[in-house]
Amino acid sequence: MILPIVAYGDPVLKKKATDITKDYPKFDDLLVNMFETMYNAYGVGLAAPQIGLPIRLFIIDTTPFSEDDDLSEADKEALNGFRRVFINAKIIEETGDEWAFNEGCLSIPDVREDVFRKPNIVMEYLDENFEPQKESFDGLVARVIQHEYDHIDGVLFTDKLSSLKKKLIKGKLTNISKGKINVDYRMRFPDQKKKR
């Protein structure tokens, strides 16, 4: 089932999410719905807060990203087929020199800005079977993970922008929260006037 994606301005996107256990209700259905929702919106990652659930869960499938002609062959290879579920994730290390990359977000459509992140991370998480994992990621895969990880900590990529950039996009963000934007996937807008 395709779920509506929560738009910028909804308080759930600013909440630090809570851990879940393997007895989380209808977990398998939730995962299926999240992947279906993400693919429908042509995303490469989706965090539970983006569908209104303040839980530490996000999914990633960077395969569509691997078809970008601007990427190196090595990047394309790393991104192709990378599909994961991250439960109760915790980044335990971030290393390397920060680098900029143009990011966007399904909850903030039509806004893209350069965000600086470190290129290498080490993360502990539970997989879809609630089995503990500890893994290192780098490059664009690490960046997608960091973006989604921020969502479960109540952080949006726009929070990482300079105050000048924030001022420049303020009007766009206000319009998004009011639903004054055209998107080709289901969304839920926090400040949209209720229709009678």
C-alpha positions as CSV (number, residue, x, y, z in Angstrom):
1,M,0.0,0.0,0.0
2,I,1.3,3.4,-1.0
3,L,1.4,5.7,2.0
4,P,1.3,9.5,2.0
5,I,4.7,11.1,2.6
6,V,4.7,13.7,5.4
7,A,5.6,17.2,4.2
8,Y,8.0,19.7,5.7
9,G,6.5,21.4,8.7
10,D,5.0,18.4,10.3
11,P,6.2,18.0,13.9
12,V,7.0,14.3,13.4
13,L,9.9,15.2,11.2
14,K,11.6,17.1,14.0
15,K,11.1,14.4,16.7
16,K,13.9,12.1,17.8
17,A,12.5,8.7,17.0
18,T,12.4,5.8,19.4
19,D,13.8,2.2,19.1
20,I,11.5,-0.7,18.2
21,T,11.5,-4.4,19.1
22,K,10.8,-7.4,16.9
23,D,7.2,-7.6,18.1
24,Y,6.4,-4.2,16.5
25,P,2.9,-4.6,15.1
26,K,2.6,-5.7,11.5
27,F,6.3,-5.0,10.9
28,D,6.6,-7.0,7.7
29,D,3.6,-5.2,6.2
30,L,5.1,-1.9,7.2
31,L,8.4,-2.7,5.3
32,V,6.5,-3.7,2.2
33,N,4.5,-0.5,2.3
34,M,7.6,1.6,2.9
35,F,9.4,0.2,-0.1
36,E,6.3,0.5,-2.3
37,T,5.9,4.2,-1.1
38,M,9.6,5.0,-1.8
39,Y,9.6,3.4,-5.3
40,N,6.3,5.2,-6.1
41,A,8.0,8.5,-5.3
42,Y,11.2,7.6,-7.1
43,G,13.2,7.9,-3.9
44,V,16.3,6.1,-2.9
45,G,15.6,6.2,0.8
46,L,12.7,6.6,3.2
47,A,12.6,6.9,7.0
48,A,9.6,6.0,9.1
49,P,9.1,9.6,10.3
50,Q,8.4,10.5,6.7
51,I,5.3,8.4,6.8
52,G,4.3,9.8,10.2
53,L,5.9,7.1,12.5
54,P,8.4,8.3,15.1
55,I,10.4,5.1,15.1
56,R,14.0,4.3,14.4
57,L,13.5,2.6,11.0
58,F,14.7,3.6,7.5
59,I,15.1,1.8,4.2
60,I,17.4,2.4,1.3
61,D,17.6,1.2,-2.3
62,T,20.2,3.2,-4.2
63,T,19.8,1.3,-7.5
64,P,18.0,4.1,-9.3
65,F,20.7,6.5,-8.2
66,S,23.3,4.2,-10.0
67,E,21.8,5.2,-13.4
68,D,22.9,8.9,-13.0
69,D,25.2,9.7,-16.0
70,D,27.2,12.2,-13.9
71,L,28.6,9.5,-11.6
72,S,31.8,7.6,-11.9
73,E,31.7,3.9,-12.8
74,A,32.9,3.0,-9.3
75,D,30.1,5.1,-7.8
76,K,27.5,3.4,-10.1
77,E,28.8,0.0,-9.2
78,A,28.6,0.7,-5.4
79,L,25.1,2.1,-5.7
80,N,23.7,-0.6,-8.0
81,G,21.8,-3.2,-6.0
82,F,22.4,-1.6,-2.6
83,R,19.1,-2.3,-0.8
84,R,18.9,-2.4,3.0
85,V,16.7,-2.1,6.0
86,F,18.1,-0.2,9.1
87,I,16.4,-0.7,12.5
88,N,17.5,1.2,15.6
89,A,20.6,2.4,13.7
90,K,23.4,4.2,15.5
91,I,26.4,5.8,13.7
92,I,29.4,5.1,15.9
93,E,32.0,6.8,13.8
94,E,32.2,9.4,11.0
95,T,35.6,10.1,9.4
96,G,37.3,11.9,6.5
97,D,37.1,15.4,5.1
98,E,33.6,16.8,4.6
99,W,32.5,17.1,1.0
100,A,29.5,18.7,-0.6
101,F,26.8,17.0,-2.6
102,N,23.5,18.2,-3.8
103,E,20.7,16.6,-1.7
104,G,17.0,16.6,-1.9
105,C,14.2,14.9,0.1
106,L,10.8,13.4,-0.6
107,S,9.4,15.4,2.4
108,I,10.8,18.7,0.8
109,P,10.0,18.4,-2.9
110,D,11.6,20.7,-5.4
111,V,14.3,21.9,-2.9
112,R,17.9,20.8,-3.6
113,E,21.0,22.2,-1.9
114,D,24.6,21.3,-1.3
115,V,25.1,19.6,2.1
116,F,28.5,18.8,3.6
117,R,29.0,15.4,5.1
118,K,31.9,13.1,6.1
119,P,32.6,10.4,3.5
120,N,33.1,7.4,5.8
121,I,30.8,6.0,8.5
122,V,30.7,3.0,10.8
123,M,27.2,1.9,11.9
124,E,25.5,-0.5,14.2
125,Y,22.0,-1.5,13.4
126,L,19.5,-4.4,13.2
127,D,18.6,-5.8,9.8
128,E,15.0,-6.7,8.7
129,N,15.3,-10.0,10.8
130,F,16.3,-8.0,13.8
131,E,19.8,-9.5,13.6
132,P,22.6,-7.2,14.9
133,Q,25.0,-5.8,12.2
134,K,28.1,-3.6,12.3
135,E,29.2,-2.2,9.0
136,S,31.3,0.5,7.3
137,F,30.0,2.5,4.4
138,D,31.6,5.2,2.3
139,G,30.9,7.6,-0.6
140,L,27.4,8.1,-1.9
141,V,26.0,5.0,-0.1
142,A,27.2,6.6,3.2
143,R,25.7,9.9,2.2
144,V,22.2,8.3,1.6
145,I,22.5,6.5,4.9
146,Q,23.5,9.7,6.7
147,H,20.5,11.6,5.2
148,E,18.0,8.9,6.3
149,Y,19.7,8.5,9.7
150,D,19.2,12.3,10.2
151,H,15.5,11.7,9.8
152,I,15.3,9.3,12.8
153,D,17.2,12.0,14.8
154,G,14.7,14.7,13.9
155,V,17.1,16.4,11.5
156,L,16.3,17.6,8.0
157,F,19.0,18.4,5.3
158,T,17.7,22.0,5.4
159,D,18.8,22.2,9.0
160,K,22.4,21.8,7.8
161,L,22.3,24.8,5.5
162,S,23.8,28.3,6.2
163,S,21.4,30.9,7.6
164,L,21.6,32.7,4.2
165,K,20.5,29.6,2.3
166,K,17.7,29.1,4.8
167,K,16.4,32.6,4.3
168,L,16.5,32.1,0.5
169,I,14.4,28.9,0.6
170,K,12.0,30.0,3.5
171,G,9.2,30.9,1.1
172,K,9.5,27.6,-0.7
173,L,9.4,25.7,2.6
174,T,6.3,27.6,3.7
175,N,4.5,26.8,0.5
176,I,5.4,23.1,0.8
177,S,3.9,22.9,4.4
178,K,0.7,24.5,3.0
179,G,0.5,22.1,0.1
180,K,1.2,24.8,-2.5
181,I,3.3,22.5,-4.6
182,N,2.8,20.0,-7.4
183,V,4.1,16.5,-6.7
184,D,3.3,13.3,-8.5
185,Y,3.2,11.1,-5.3
186,R,0.9,11.1,-2.3
187,M,1.7,13.7,0.4
188,R,0.3,14.9,3.7
189,F,0.7,18.6,4.3
190,P,0.6,19.9,7.9
191,D,-0.7,23.4,7.2
192,Q,-3.1,22.7,4.3
193,K,-6.5,24.2,4.9
194,K,-9.1,21.5,5.6
195,K,-11.5,21.2,2.7
196,R,-15.2,21.2,3.8
